[in-house]
Amino acid sequence: MVPYISNVLFNEPQGRPNSLIQFGASLAFLCIFVYGWSVGEAGGVSWILFFIVGTALSGTAESLPKTRRRAAGLLRLTAILVFVCLLAIIFLAPEYIIG
């Protein structure tokens, strides 16, 4: 199982189509956050910051040249850790996400 994860994590970056989709998702999450902030409900949508950062890191990883496999893998791993931190906060301290 570990060699498979290593092969997927440190695979060559997928290129422009995947990175554009991920950057678009990051932009959409940013628009949702800005809207929530502008109407005064930023405390209720603070969890979206995790999605903004995670998808932006993943998009950056996919936009790197094919020779930058390690850097892409490190960015992917960081994006995964951002999402895992969100899950941990949801289960350990839900008042920071919900409240």
Secondary structure, 3 states (H helix, E strand, C coil): CHHHHHHHHCCCCCCHHHHHHHHHHHHHHHHHHHHHHHCCCHHHHCCHHHHHHHHHHHHHHHHCCCCCHHHHHHHHHHHHHHHHHHHHHHHHCCHHHHC
